[in-house]
């Protein structure tokens, strides 16, 4: 490790030396954005790198380059991508050491006067994905390390068709300085979300699931943190809990979302509120999502959403028979986009509607919703496991099902 670290630092110095003539005696061109911050999250077989910028950029899928290690030159295997219109100067001359067994480090350098180059030095590598997000502008690089052969124990992650549904990631939306929607009587979405999520945890555990909560208190988590927790936990299902809001006080009901690139007006409005950006700013993400071949993960998410919506409405109508069933919809939610497992976003009701707000503030109703959401997950598990025996038979016959979703920039 020490030798590799020294070699990486030597390579960094060489790369910076090559860049130096460009920077020496040259003023920064006008109109460029800056690198605001670099953050990393490290787990056993997954590392997320986020570079926050002051200006939005566009990085085309496949524009990144993966280079083999060069032992003679002291350079490790690396992945790099250019960030157009960004100035970093010499701010990260020393690089950022990671050393988590997956990434050796992260480097940023001024490759040209108008482009910054992001270089990730690799220790292990299986695949990666790259995408950009607005508000704040940032580029996200997820690097996945080599895994051992698929296992069937509760700690292993199997290909999608053969996977046991064991670990459920529950994400109480918003939190901390982000209250989400505020409704009737000052009812705050973040409080409703957390209350339902904690009750859902208990209900799922009673059914034999392992549960991971992205937050347990009134804390603010970025979308990167929420989904990094989900990815690193080995989760099989991701359930994001939210409460709805509308300008029309009469709007009420329950709906569940799965990921899609739909331009349906209602989906865009809800997505804009949950993503905390203007609806017009969703267009770049829509174009990015259109490039995702969601395939199998999307079909599993839709199955999960259908079972869950049916279960939730059956229970909720016991409390209020007039409660509208708004159905299963598709929307471009970042929190679903950044999750690689079967994922749904549950809008449990409208805090801006008197009847919904009264229900959502009631602990017994919260528990009822939690139990019905858990029942939907349980029904999904039964369907998946009923089909897994047949899938196992086919796989053992030599078809070798992989079930891995195509990812943005993955080995392209």
C-alpha positions in Angstrom: 0.0 0.0 0.0 2.8 2.4 0.9 4.6 1.8 -2.3 1.4 2.3 -4.3 0.6 5.5 -2.4 4.1 6.9 -3.1 3.7 6.0 -6.8 0.4 7.7 -7.0 1.8 10.8 -5.4 4.7 10.8 -7.8 2.3 10.4 -10.7 0.3 13.3 -9.3 3.4 15.5 -9.2 4.3 14.5 -12.8 0.7 15.4 -13.9 0.8 18.7 -12.2 4.2 19.5 -13.6 2.7 19.0 -17.1 -0.1 21.3 -16.3 2.1 24.0 -14.7 3.2 25.7 -17.9 -0.5 26.2 -18.8 -1.1 28.0 -15.4 2.2 29.9 -15.1 1.8 33.6 -15.9 -1.7 33.1 -17.4 -4.8 34.8 -16.0 -7.9 32.8 -15.4 -10.3 33.1 -18.3 -13.6 34.8 -17.5 -16.9 32.9 -17.2 -15.6 29.7 -15.7 -17.2 27.9 -12.7 -15.2 26.7 -9.6 -14.8 23.5 -7.7 -16.7 24.2 -4.5 -16.0 20.9 -2.6 -15.0 17.3 -3.0 -16.7 14.6 -0.9 -16.3 10.8 -0.8 -18.3 8.0 0.9 -16.4 4.7 1.3 -17.9 1.2 1.9 -16.7 -2.3 1.4 -17.4 -2.6 -2.3 -18.7 0.8 -3.3 -17.3 4.3 -3.2 -19.1 7.6 -4.2 -17.2 10.7 -5.2 -19.1 14.0 -5.5 -17.5 17.1 -6.8 -19.7 20.2 -6.1 -19.4 23.0 -8.6 -20.5 26.6 -8.8 -21.7 26.1 -12.4 -23.7 23.3 -14.1 -21.9 21.2 -16.6 -22.8 18.6 -19.1 -20.8 15.4 -19.3 -21.7 13.0 -22.1 -22.0 9.3 -21.2 -18.9 7.5 -22.4 -16.7 10.6 -22.4 -14.8 9.3 -19.4 -11.6 7.3 -20.0 -10.3 4.3 -18.0 -6.6 3.7 -18.2 -4.7 0.6 -17.3 -2.0 0.7 -14.6 1.5 1.6 -15.7 3.9 0.1 -13.2 7.1 1.5 -14.9 5.7 5.0 -14.7 4.3 4.5 -11.2 0.8 5.1 -12.3 -2.1 3.0 -10.9 -5.2 2.1 -12.9 -7.3 5.2 -13.2 -10.5 6.7 -14.4 -10.7 10.3 -15.6 -13.2 12.7 -17.0 -12.9 16.3 -18.1 -15.2 19.0 -16.6 -15.8 21.6 -19.2 -15.9 25.3 -18.2 -14.5 24.6 -14.7 -11.4 26.3 -13.1 -9.6 24.5 -10.3 -6.2 26.1 -10.7 -3.8 24.6 -8.1 -6.3 24.2 -5.3 -6.0 20.4 -5.1 -2.3 20.2 -5.9 -1.9 17.5 -3.2 -4.8 15.4 -4.3 -7.3 13.8 -1.9 -6.2 10.5 -0.4 -9.0 7.9 0.0 -7.2 4.6 0.5 -10.3 2.6 1.2 -9.1 -0.5 -0.7 -11.2 0.5 -3.7 -10.0 4.0 -4.5 -6.4 5.1 -3.8 -7.2 8.8 -4.2 -8.9 11.6 -6.2 -7.1 14.2 -8.1 -8.2 17.5 -9.8 -6.0 19.5 -12.1 -6.3 22.2 -14.7 -6.0 20.2 -17.8 -6.5 23.2 -20.1 -7.4 26.8 -19.5 -11.1 26.0 -19.7 -11.3 22.4 -18.5 -10.6 20.7 -15.2 -9.7 17.0 -15.2 -11.0 14.7 -12.5 -8.8 11.7 -12.0 -9.7 8.7 -9.8 -6.8 6.4 -8.9 -8.2 2.8 -8.6 -7.2 -0.1 -6.4 -10.1 -2.4 -7.3 -12.7 -2.0 -10.1 -15.7 -3.7 -11.4 -17.8 -1.0 -12.9 -18.8 2.7 -12.5 -21.4 5.2 -13.4 -21.2 9.0 -13.8 -23.9 11.6 -13.8 -24.5 15.3 -13.1 -27.1 16.9 -10.9 -28.2 20.6 -10.5 -29.0 22.7 -7.4 -26.2 22.6 -6.4 -24.4 21.7 -9.5 -22.3 18.6 -9.0 -20.8 15.5 -10.8 -21.3 12.2 -9.1 -19.0 9.2 -9.8 -19.9 5.8 -8.3 -17.2 3.2 -8.4 -18.0 -0.5 -7.6 -15.3 -2.9 -6.6 -14.9 -6.5 -7.6 -17.2 -8.8 -5.7 -16.9 -12.5 -4.9 -19.2 -15.0 -6.6 -22.9 -14.6 -5.9 -24.0 -15.9 -2.5 -27.3 -17.0 -1.2 -26.8 -16.0 2.5 -28.5 -13.0 4.0 -25.3 -10.9 3.7 -24.8 -11.6 0.0 -26.3 -9.8 -3.0 -27.5 -12.0 -5.7 -28.3 -11.1 -9.3 -31.8 -9.6 -9.5 -33.7 -12.7 -10.6 -32.2 -14.8 -7.8 -32.0 -12.2 -5.0 -33.7 -12.8 -1.7 -35.6 -9.8 -0.6 -34.0 -9.4 2.8 -32.8 -5.9 3.4 -35.2 -2.9 3.1 -33.8 0.6 3.1 -36.4 3.1 4.4 -35.8 6.7 3.6 -37.7 9.3 5.6 -37.7 12.3 3.2 -36.4 15.7 4.0 -35.2 16.5 7.6 -33.2 19.0 9.6 -33.2 22.4 7.9 -35.3 21.0 5.1 -38.8 20.6 6.5 -40.4 19.5 3.2 -43.9 20.7 2.7 -45.7 22.5 5.6 -49.4 22.1 5.8 -52.6 22.5 7.9 -51.9 23.5 11.4 -48.1 23.7 10.8 -47.9 20.0 10.1 -44.4 19.4 8.7 -43.7 16.8 6.1 -40.3 15.8 7.6 -42.0 14.9 11.0 -44.7 12.8 9.3 -42.1 11.0 7.2 -39.9 10.1 10.1 -42.8 9.0 12.3 -44.1 6.7 9.6 -40.6 5.4 8.7 -39.9 4.4 12.3 -43.2 2.6 12.6 -42.5 0.9 9.2 -39.1 -0.2 10.5 -40.8 -2.1 13.4 -43.5 -3.6 11.1 -40.9 -4.8 8.6 -38.7 -6.3 11.4 -41.7 -8.1 12.7 -41.9 -9.8 9.3 -38.3 -10.9 9.4 -36.7 -8.2 7.3 -33.5 -6.4 8.0 -34.2 -2.6 8.0 -31.8 0.3 7.3 -33.1 3.8 8.0 -31.3 6.7 6.2 -32.0 8.9 9.2 -33.3 8.3 12.7 -33.6 11.9 13.9 -34.2 15.4 12.6 -31.1 15.5 10.5 -30.5 16.9 7.0 -29.0 14.4 4.5 -28.1 15.1 0.9 -29.5 13.0 -1.8 -26.0 11.6 -2.3 -25.8 10.6 1.4 -29.2 8.9 1.3 -28.5 6.8 -1.7 -24.9 6.1 -0.7 -26.4 4.5 2.5 -28.8 2.5 0.4 -26.2 1.3 -2.0 -23.7 0.4 0.8 -26.2 -1.5 2.9 -26.7 -4.2 0.3 -30.4 -3.3 0.2 -32.8 -5.2 -1.9 -35.7 -2.7 -1.7 -35.6 1.1 -1.3 -38.7 2.8 0.1 -38.7 6.6 0.3 -41.5 8.0 2.5 -43.0 11.5 1.7 -46.1 13.5 2.2 -47.7 15.5 -0.6 -48.7 19.1 -1.0 -50.8 21.1 -3.5 -52.1 24.6 -4.0 -55.6 23.3 -4.3 -56.7 22.6 -0.7 -59.1 19.9 -2.0 -56.3 17.8 -3.4 -55.9 14.6 -1.4 -55.1 10.9 -1.7 -52.2 8.4 -1.8 -49.9 7.7 -4.7 -46.7 5.8 -5.2 -44.0 6.6 -7.7 -41.4 4.6 -9.6 -38.6 6.0 -11.7 -39.4 7.2 -15.2 -38.5 9.9 -17.7 -42.1 11.0 -18.2 -42.9 14.6 -19.0 -46.3 14.3 -17.5 -47.2 17.7 -15.9 -48.2 16.3 -12.6 -45.2 14.1 -12.2 -42.9 17.1 -13.0 -44.6 19.3 -10.4 -44.3 16.7 -7.7 -40.7 15.9 -8.7 -39.7 19.5 -8.7 -41.0 19.9 -5.1 -39.3 16.8 -3.8 -36.0 17.6 -5.6 -36.2 21.2 -4.4 -35.6 22.6 -7.9 -37.9 24.5 -10.4 -39.8 22.2 -12.7 -37.9 23.7 -15.7 -34.6 22.5 -14.2 -35.7 18.9 -14.5 -35.3 18.8 -18.3 -31.6 18.0 -18.2 -32.3 15.1 -15.9 -35.1 13.9 -18.1 -32.7 13.7 -21.0 -30.2 11.8 -18.8 -32.9 9.4 -17.6 -34.0 8.8 -21.1 -30.5 7.2 -21.7 -31.0 4.8 -18.8 -32.1 1.3 -19.8 -33.9 0.7 -16.5 -35.1 -2.7 -17.8 -35.4 -5.2 -15.1 -35.1 -2.9 -12.1 -37.9 -0.8 -13.4 -40.2 -3.8 -13.8 -39.5 -5.0 -10.3 -40.1 -1.5 -9.0 -43.4 -1.3 -10.8 -44.4 -4.7 -9.4 -43.5 -3.6 -5.9 -45.4 -0.3 -6.3 -48.5 -2.0 -7.5 -48.6 -4.5 -4.6 -47.9 -1.7 -2.1 -50.5 0.7 -3.5 -53.1 -2.0 -3.4 -52.2 -2.9 0.2 -52.0 0.7 1.4 -55.3 1.8 -0.1 -57.1 -1.3 1.3 -55.9 -0.3 4.8 -56.4 3.4 4.5 -59.9 3.2 3.3 -60.8 1.4 6.6 -60.2 4.8 8.2 -61.7 7.0 5.4 -63.6 5.3 2.7 -63.6 8.5 0.6 -59.8 8.7 0.4 -58.9 8.9 -3.3 -56.6 6.2 -4.8 -54.3 8.2 -7.0 -52.6 5.1 -8.2 -49.0 4.2 -9.3 -47.2 6.9 -11.3 -43.8 7.5 -12.7 -41.6 10.5 -12.1 -38.0 11.7 -12.4 -37.0 11.6 -8.7 -33.3 11.9 -8.0 -33.6 9.7 -5.0 -34.9 6.9 -7.2 -32.6 7.6 -10.0 -29.6 7.2 -7.7 -30.7 3.8 -6.4 -29.9 0.6 -8.2 -32.4 -1.6 -6.4 -36.2 -1.9 -6.7 -37.3 1.5 -5.5 -40.5 3.4 -4.8 -41.4 6.8 -3.4 -44.6 6.8 -1.3 -46.7 10.0 -1.1 -48.8 9.1 2.0 -51.3 12.0 1.7 -51.5 15.8 1.4 -50.5 17.9 4.4 -52.3 20.8 2.7 -55.7 19.0 2.9 -57.6 19.2 6.1 -58.8 15.6 6.1 -55.5 14.1 5.0 -53.5 16.3 7.4 -55.7 15.1 10.3 -55.1 11.5 9.4 -51.3 12.0 8.9 -50.9 13.6 12.3 -52.6 10.7 14.0 -50.2 8.1 15.4 -52.6 5.2 14.9 -53.1 6.1 11.2 -49.3 6.4 10.8 -49.0 2.9 12.2 -51.7 1.6 9.9 -49.9 3.1 6.8 -46.7 1.6 8.0 -48.2 -1.9 8.4 -49.8 -1.7 5.0 -46.6 -0.6 3.3 -44.8 -3.5 5.0 -47.5 -5.9 3.8 -46.9 -4.7 0.3 -43.1 -5.4 0.7 -43.9 -8.8 2.1 -46.2 -9.7 -0.8 -43.4 -8.6 -3.2 -41.0 -10.8 -1.3 -43.3 -13.8 -1.7 -43.6 -13.2 -5.4 -39.9 -12.8 -5.9 -39.0 -15.9 -3.9 -41.7 -17.9 -5.6 -40.1 -17.1 -8.9 -36.5 -17.5 -7.7 -36.7 -21.3 -7.6 -37.6 -21.4 -11.3 -34.9 -18.8 -12.1 -32.4 -20.9 -10.1 -33.3 -24.0 -12.1 -32.8 -22.1 -15.4 -29.5 -20.6 -14.2 -28.2 -23.9 -13.1 -29.0 -25.2 -16.6 -26.4 -22.8 -18.0 -28.2 -19.7 -19.0 -26.3 -17.7 -16.4 -28.7 -14.9 -15.6 -27.0 -11.7 -14.5 -29.8 -9.3 -13.8 -27.4 -6.4 -13.6 -28.9 -3.1 -14.7 -27.1 -1.0 -17.3 -25.6 2.0 -15.7 -24.7 5.4 -17.1 -21.1 5.3 -18.3 -20.6 1.7 -17.1 -17.7 0.2 -19.2 -18.6 2.2 -22.3 
